[in-house]
Amino acid sequence: MKRPLNIMFVDDSQSDRELFERAVKAIDESIKCILVEESYSALAYLTIPLGTLPDFIFLDINMPGMNGLECLHEIKKYGELQHIPEIG
């Protein structure tokens, strides 16, 4: 049996995170959504092995603190994360 997809969505807007999750679940209930509100939390999740890594990462480009492009640059510093496709 194929394991369900894990998708990380990083966005500072709670309503955008909720909308994204509803849209994904409408496509396939088995997809796990990892919803994160800012880049620093996303980096912590990705670099501290507490769970399954996402299969895809969706990044909001315009976020306070570290924006999506800066976060992407940080993600790419970790060899074990370089295979994960990102969408910004």
C-alpha positions as CSV (number, residue, x, y, z in Angstrom):
1,M,0.0,0.0,0.0
2,K,1.3,3.4,-1.0
3,R,1.8,5.9,1.9
4,P,-0.2,9.1,1.7
5,L,1.4,12.3,0.6
6,N,2.7,14.9,3.1
7,I,2.4,18.5,2.1
8,M,3.8,21.4,4.1
9,F,2.2,24.8,3.6
10,V,3.9,27.8,5.1
11,D,1.8,31.0,5.3
12,D,1.4,33.7,7.9
13,S,-2.4,33.9,7.1
14,Q,-4.5,31.5,9.1
15,S,-7.4,31.8,6.6
16,D,-5.0,30.9,3.7
17,R,-3.7,27.9,5.7
18,E,-7.3,26.7,6.4
19,L,-8.3,27.3,2.7
20,F,-5.3,25.3,1.5
21,E,-6.1,22.4,3.8
22,R,-9.7,22.3,2.7
23,A,-8.8,22.3,-0.9
24,V,-6.2,19.5,-0.5
25,K,-8.7,17.4,1.5
26,A,-11.3,17.9,-1.1
27,I,-8.9,16.3,-3.6
28,D,-7.8,13.4,-1.3
29,E,-8.6,13.0,2.4
30,S,-5.5,10.8,2.9
31,I,-3.1,13.7,2.2
32,K,-1.5,15.0,5.4
33,C,-1.2,18.7,5.6
34,I,1.6,20.2,7.7
35,L,0.4,23.8,8.3
36,V,3.0,26.2,9.5
37,E,2.6,30.0,10.1
38,E,6.2,31.2,9.6
39,S,9.5,30.3,8.1
40,Y,11.4,29.7,11.4
41,S,8.9,27.1,12.5
42,A,9.1,25.4,9.1
43,L,12.9,25.2,9.3
44,A,12.7,23.8,12.8
45,Y,10.2,21.1,11.6
46,L,12.4,20.2,8.6
47,T,15.7,20.2,10.4
48,I,14.8,18.5,13.7
49,P,13.7,15.0,12.7
50,L,10.4,14.6,14.7
51,G,8.2,13.2,11.9
52,T,8.0,12.4,8.3
53,L,9.4,15.0,5.9
54,P,7.0,16.5,3.5
55,D,6.8,15.4,-0.2
56,F,6.2,19.0,-1.3
57,I,6.6,22.4,0.4
58,F,4.4,25.4,-0.5
59,L,5.9,28.7,0.7
60,D,4.2,32.1,0.9
61,I,6.7,34.6,-0.6
62,N,5.6,37.6,1.5
63,M,5.9,36.8,5.2
64,P,7.2,38.9,8.1
65,G,10.6,37.9,9.5
66,M,12.1,35.5,7.0
67,N,10.2,35.6,3.7
68,G,9.6,32.6,1.6
69,L,12.6,33.1,-0.7
70,E,14.9,33.4,2.3
71,C,13.4,30.3,3.8
72,L,13.9,28.4,0.5
73,H,17.6,29.4,0.5
74,E,17.9,28.1,4.1
75,I,16.2,24.8,3.2
76,K,18.5,24.2,0.3
77,K,21.5,24.3,2.7
78,Y,20.5,20.9,4.1
79,G,21.4,18.0,1.7
80,E,18.6,15.8,3.0
81,L,16.0,18.4,2.1
82,Q,17.3,19.3,-1.4
83,H,15.1,16.6,-3.0
84,I,11.8,18.1,-1.8
85,P,10.1,20.2,-4.5
86,E,9.0,23.7,-3.4
87,I,6.3,25.9,-4.7
88,G,6.3,29.6,-4.0
